[in-house]
Amino acid sequence: MAVVIDDRLLLDVLAGRPSAQVAEELAQGGVFTTSAWYYRLGRAVFGGSGAGALSGRLAAVDPPVVDRVRAALADLPASVALLHPRVVVPSCSPCVSAGI
């Protein structure tokens, strides 16, 4: 089974602290994220105030972990695949209009 992770879970993966379920999927090669979540995490890491949901979590960890996350954002690990917007947008748009 594959899993699509959001920016919060992506932060956990890049910090080397994935949940057990995500770690299992990483081992099987089934972890994906979207360009939007990848971008949101990048903005939080490189330009966040430290008070937001993502940048605040990052502000609470040791500097070596922050460095690891920044390096991983610059070169996303092969264990995390990016879904193409041509797949994501048509799939997610009906969910939005359905209130999901």
C-alpha positions as CSV (number, residue, x, y, z in Angstrom):
1,M,0.0,0.0,0.0
2,A,1.2,3.6,-0.7
3,V,0.6,6.6,1.4
4,V,0.5,10.3,0.6
5,I,1.9,12.4,3.4
6,D,1.2,16.1,4.1
7,D,3.7,18.8,5.1
8,R,3.6,17.8,8.8
9,L,4.4,14.2,8.1
10,L,7.0,15.2,5.6
11,L,8.7,17.2,8.3
12,D,8.8,14.2,10.5
13,V,10.3,12.1,7.7
14,L,13.0,14.6,6.8
15,A,13.8,15.1,10.5
16,G,14.4,11.3,10.8
17,R,11.4,10.8,13.0
18,P,8.6,9.2,10.9
19,S,5.7,7.5,12.5
20,A,5.7,3.7,12.5
21,Q,3.2,3.5,9.7
22,V,5.2,6.0,7.5
23,A,8.5,4.3,8.3
24,E,7.0,1.0,7.1
25,E,5.8,2.6,3.9
26,L,9.3,4.2,3.5
27,A,10.9,0.8,3.7
28,Q,8.5,-0.5,1.0
29,G,9.0,2.5,-1.3
30,G,5.4,3.8,-1.1
31,V,5.6,7.3,0.3
32,F,4.5,10.3,-1.8
33,T,3.8,13.9,-1.2
34,T,2.5,16.8,-3.3
35,S,4.4,19.8,-4.6
36,A,2.1,22.0,-2.6
37,W,3.0,20.3,0.7
38,Y,6.7,20.2,-0.3
39,Y,6.6,23.9,-1.0
40,R,4.7,24.8,2.2
41,L,7.3,22.9,4.3
42,G,10.1,24.7,2.5
43,R,8.5,28.1,3.2
44,A,8.1,27.2,6.9
45,V,11.7,25.9,7.2
46,F,13.4,28.7,5.3
47,G,11.1,31.6,6.0
48,G,8.9,30.7,8.9
49,S,8.5,32.9,12.0
50,G,8.9,30.0,14.4
51,A,5.4,30.6,15.6
52,G,3.5,28.7,12.9
53,A,2.4,25.1,13.0
54,L,5.4,23.8,11.0
55,S,8.0,26.4,11.8
56,G,7.1,26.2,15.5
57,R,7.7,22.4,15.5
58,L,11.1,23.0,13.8
59,A,12.1,25.7,16.3
60,A,11.7,23.1,19.0
61,V,14.3,20.7,17.7
62,D,18.1,20.7,17.9
63,P,20.1,22.6,15.3
64,P,21.5,19.4,13.7
65,V,18.0,18.2,13.0
66,V,17.1,21.6,11.4
67,D,20.2,21.3,9.2
68,R,19.2,17.8,8.2
69,V,15.7,19.0,7.2
70,R,17.1,21.9,5.2
71,A,19.5,19.6,3.3
72,A,16.7,17.1,2.6
73,L,14.4,19.9,1.3
74,A,17.2,21.0,-1.1
75,D,17.5,17.4,-2.3
76,L,14.4,15.4,-1.5
77,P,15.3,11.8,-0.6
78,A,14.5,9.2,-3.2
79,S,12.3,7.5,-0.6
80,V,9.8,10.3,-0.9
81,A,8.2,10.6,-4.4
82,L,6.4,13.7,-5.7
83,L,3.0,13.2,-7.2
84,H,2.6,15.2,-10.4
85,P,0.1,18.0,-10.3
86,R,-1.7,16.4,-13.3
87,V,-2.6,13.5,-11.0
88,V,-3.2,15.5,-7.8
89,V,-5.4,18.3,-9.1
90,P,-8.1,16.2,-10.9
91,S,-8.1,13.7,-8.0
92,C,-8.4,16.3,-5.2
93,S,-10.7,18.9,-6.9
94,P,-13.9,16.7,-6.5
95,C,-13.0,16.2,-2.8
96,V,-12.9,20.0,-2.2
97,S,-16.3,20.5,-3.8
98,A,-17.7,17.6,-1.7
99,G,-16.4,19.2,1.4
100,I,-13.8,16.5,2.2
